[in-house]
Amino acid sequence: AKQLKKCRETMDIYAPLAHRLGMQKIKWELEDIALRYLDPVSYDQIMSHLLAHKEQDEAFMRTIQNKISARLLDMGIHSKTYGRIKHVYSIYRKMNTQDKSMDELYDIYAFRVIVDTIPDCYNVLGHVHDLFNLVPGRFKDYISTPKPNMYQSLHTTVIGKQGIPFEVQIRTWQMHETAE
């Protein structure tokens, strides 16, 4: 009972506080640890899935990151590209709010491309859409229309050759520093 109480407190107070302070990694850690006790069955199912696919996921992430980086280097676009797999609580939350299975989520894998200028953002978007198949209805332009908190970035969901969907976020260094 005490563990559950502390985990609910963590979800209600400490994780949001870490988010407010810009401590994303700590927020994710707190959420994942709390979920482990609040819903151990779901936590174990998600972790089992992630662990079972770990090697192929890492290979997929490397392949996509290298493909994007190589294209932008060839085009002379100064950039930094990196990828990540959603953390457990984020997957859990999305599955529950959208009533979907893990296989139905489009953004378990996500890549971020950081460039120097706004025109570079749109240029990179064109290259990403040239390299991969666009998922219709899964593009958001938060540069021309920032979120209310002034967050700016381009978000697109595409499908790689393996048939795996993933999200690509494209932003400038300034946008990146503001978002973090």
DALIN-V740387 format. One record per helix or strand of 3 or more residues. SS is the DSSP state (H for helix, E for strand). FROM is the first residue (numbers start at 1). TO is the last residue. If there is no record, write none. Layout:
BEGIN
{{SS	FROM	TO} {SS	FROM	TO}}
END
This chain:
BEGIN
{{H	2	20} {H	24	38} {H	40	52} {H	54	74} {E	79	85} {H	88	98} {H	102	104} {E	109	115} {H	118	131} {E	133	141} {E	154	159} {E	165	172} {H	173	179}}
END
